Amino acid sequence: MEEVKPTENRYQRRLGDVGKLVGQRVNQLLAGLQAQRPAATADLARLRRGVGKAPGQLPDIWELTAPPSSDIARGDAATPAETAVHVALTLFAVHQQSESQPMHVPGRSLAGAFGKLVRRHKDAVGEKSLRARFDAVVTATTFTSVPYHLRGLVSLLKREGLGFDYGILADDICALARGMQRDGSQGSHTGVEEVRRRWARDFRHLDQDEISAQKENK
């Protein structure tokens, strides 16, 4: 399994505590896979069983999905950080299954990867369907539907071997969860709008290989 170099993206941003933690754990899992450690394979299998489950529901992944130490719970409900770490890592486990190359690509957001996928199918029969799947998560007004839509996007990206930065995704999920909780689940909080703007920019942004291909075709 080869190490994936960071992509060139003018919209790259620094990761928050949640994103850094998820990035570190993903890299640890990938290192374990590369070294053919049975424990890494077992960890990923347990994480896959957590897809669609609530944070904390499966005791055997508590240590893998624990939030940053800076996260403070105020009540019994899952915090945005707990939710983000759980959703990001369980989706990564699905994405990485049976893949020979890392599906964690530093510097490329999910929106950037999906924009690349849609451009691959430009003018094809399925282009509108792909775009509709992406738009569904962008326009979600309640957080409960976000993990479901993200899982669908990950499945489509996995089909074509396209990865992205799971640290970035975790930070975005955290912002969406926090924003939608604050405003009564209507999805209009400033943090939610910031995520949507970043996704719009990243969706349009071309990877370096796409830019090179355009130059060659001129």
C-alpha positions in Angstrom: 0.0 0.0 0.0 1.6 3.2 -1.2 1.5 6.5 0.8 -0.7 9.1 -0.8 0.8 12.5 -1.1 -1.3 15.6 -0.2 -3.2 17.0 -3.2 -2.6 20.6 -4.4 -5.7 22.6 -3.4 -5.8 26.3 -3.0 -8.7 25.8 -0.6 -6.8 23.7 1.9 -7.3 24.6 5.5 -5.9 23.7 8.8 -7.6 20.9 10.6 -9.4 21.4 13.9 -9.0 19.1 16.9 -11.5 16.7 15.6 -10.0 16.6 12.1 -6.5 16.1 13.5 -7.6 13.2 15.7 -9.4 11.4 12.9 -6.5 11.9 10.5 -4.1 10.4 13.1 -6.4 7.4 13.7 -6.9 6.8 10.0 -3.1 7.0 9.4 -2.6 4.5 12.2 -5.1 2.1 10.7 -3.5 2.4 7.3 0.0 1.8 8.8 -1.4 -1.3 10.4 -2.8 -2.5 7.1 0.5 -1.8 5.3 2.3 -3.8 7.9 -0.3 -6.6 7.6 -1.2 -6.4 11.3 -4.3 -8.5 12.1 -5.4 -6.0 14.7 -5.8 -3.2 12.1 -8.0 -5.5 9.9 -10.1 -6.4 13.0 -10.4 -2.7 14.0 -11.7 -1.8 10.6 -14.2 -4.7 10.7 -15.5 -3.5 14.0 -15.8 0.1 12.7 -17.8 -1.1 9.7 -20.3 -2.6 12.0 -20.8 0.9 13.5 -22.1 2.4 10.3 -25.6 3.8 10.8 -25.3 3.2 14.5 -25.4 6.0 17.1 -22.1 7.1 18.7 -21.4 5.0 21.8 -23.9 2.3 20.8 -21.2 -0.4 20.1 -18.9 -0.8 23.2 -16.2 -2.6 21.1 -15.4 0.6 19.2 -15.5 3.1 22.1 -11.7 3.4 22.2 -11.4 3.8 18.4 -14.1 6.5 18.2 -13.4 8.5 21.4 -13.5 12.2 20.8 -10.6 14.7 21.5 -9.9 15.2 25.2 -10.9 18.8 24.7 -14.5 17.7 24.0 -16.8 18.3 27.0 -20.2 16.7 27.1 -23.1 18.7 28.6 -25.9 16.2 29.0 -26.5 12.7 27.7 -26.8 13.4 24.0 -23.8 12.8 21.7 -21.6 15.9 21.2 -20.9 17.2 17.7 -17.3 15.9 18.1 -18.4 12.5 19.2 -20.8 12.3 16.3 -18.1 13.5 13.8 -15.4 11.1 14.9 -17.9 8.1 14.9 -19.3 8.9 11.5 -16.0 9.7 9.8 -14.2 6.6 11.0 -17.0 4.2 10.3 -17.3 5.6 6.8 -13.6 5.3 6.3 -13.7 1.6 7.3 -16.3 1.0 4.6 -14.4 3.0 2.0 -11.1 1.2 2.7 -12.5 -2.3 2.6 -10.7 -4.5 0.0 -8.8 -1.5 -1.4 -5.1 -1.8 -2.2 -4.6 1.9 -2.1 -5.3 4.3 0.8 -8.7 6.0 0.5 -7.6 8.7 2.8 -6.1 11.4 0.6 -4.7 14.3 2.6 -5.8 17.7 1.3 -8.7 16.6 -0.9 -12.2 17.1 0.6 -15.1 14.9 0.0 -16.6 17.7 -2.2 -13.4 17.8 -4.2 -13.4 14.1 -4.8 -17.1 14.0 -5.7 -16.6 17.0 -8.1 -13.9 14.9 -9.8 -16.3 11.9 -10.0 -19.1 14.0 -11.6 -16.6 15.5 -14.2 -15.6 12.0 -15.1 -19.2 11.3 -16.1 -19.8 14.7 -17.7 -22.5 14.4 -20.5 -23.1 10.8 -19.5 -26.5 9.4 -18.6 -25.7 9.2 -14.9 -24.3 12.7 -14.4 -27.6 14.2 -13.2 -28.1 11.3 -10.8 -24.6 11.8 -9.3 -25.2 15.5 -8.9 -28.5 14.9 -7.2 -26.9 12.6 -4.7 -24.4 15.3 -3.8 -27.0 18.0 -3.7 -29.0 16.0 -1.2 -26.4 16.2 1.5 -25.5 19.9 0.7 -29.2 20.9 1.1 -30.0 18.8 4.1 -31.9 20.8 6.7 -31.7 18.2 9.6 -28.5 16.5 10.7 -30.2 13.1 11.0 -30.1 12.7 7.2 -26.5 13.8 6.8 -24.7 10.5 7.7 -27.1 8.5 5.5 -26.4 10.7 2.4 -22.6 10.7 3.2 -22.6 6.9 3.1 -24.2 7.0 -0.3 -21.5 9.4 -1.6 -18.7 7.2 -0.1 -20.1 4.1 -1.9 -20.1 5.9 -5.2 -16.5 7.2 -4.7 -15.4 3.7 -3.6 -16.7 2.3 -6.8 -14.2 4.4 -8.8 -11.3 4.2 -6.4 -11.5 7.9 -5.4 -10.5 8.9 -1.9 -10.5 12.0 0.2 -9.3 13.5 3.5 -11.2 12.0 6.4 -9.9 14.6 8.7 -11.5 17.4 6.7 -14.7 15.4 6.5 -14.7 15.0 10.3 -14.3 18.8 10.8 -17.2 19.4 8.4 -19.4 16.9 10.1 -18.7 18.5 13.4 -19.6 21.9 12.1 -22.8 20.6 10.5 -23.9 18.8 13.7 -23.1 21.8 15.9 -24.8 24.3 13.6 -27.9 22.3 13.0 -28.3 21.6 16.8 -28.0 25.3 17.6 -30.7 26.6 15.3 -33.4 24.0 15.8 -32.3 21.7 13.1 -33.0 24.1 10.2 -29.5 24.1 8.8 -29.1 27.9 8.5 -26.5 28.5 11.2 -23.3 30.3 10.2 -21.2 27.1 10.6 -23.4 25.2 8.3 -23.3 27.9 5.6 -19.5 27.9 5.9 -19.3 24.2 5.2 -21.6 24.6 2.2 -19.4 27.4 0.8 -16.3 25.3 1.2 -18.0 22.4 -0.5 -19.1 24.6 -3.4 -15.5 25.8 -3.9 -14.0 22.3 -3.6 -16.5 20.8 -5.9 -15.5 23.1 -8.7 -11.7 22.9 -8.0 -9.7 20.8 -10.4 -7.0 18.3 -9.2 -3.5 18.7 -10.6 -4.0 15.6 -12.8 -7.2 17.2 -14.3 -5.4 20.4 -15.1 -2.5 18.5 -16.7 -5.0 16.5 -18.8 -6.7 19.7 -20.0 -3.4 21.1 -21.1 -2.5 17.9 -23.0 -5.9 18.0 -24.8 -5.4 21.6 -26.0 
